[in-house]
Amino acid sequence: MPTLLFEGYSDDTFGEYRYTNDDYDNCASGEPIEYLVQDPATGNGIIVSGQHCPGSCTSWMIGVGCYQPSSKNECFPEWRMSNHFNGRCYSLVIEAPEGVVVRCLTRERAAG
């Protein structure tokens, strides 16, 4: 079972750093960075969104939302998720199913 680790760095880079080692740099735009984490067996998954906190705070807000490509499927996958603090920042850890697909939606939108 893959373990995913989402966290942000500086004021512009957010990504998944354990399973795919993929991040996206939004050039400190303040806009959220979104990833789709999808179970290929069911098509269901979650959207993980990271946004740098405004002002003088140096951390990231990390949110999770449901993704379902069809209304016939169950919505929220029952994956174990937890927040961790590593002494520098908070991160989101997800225990995902084998074969999980992680895609940066923000990058895909920017590529057009």
Summary of the structure (lengths in Angstrom):
residues: 112
radius of gyration: 13.9
end to end distance: 32.5
largest distance: 44.0
contacts: 311
relative contact order: 0.29
helix: 6%
strand: 47%
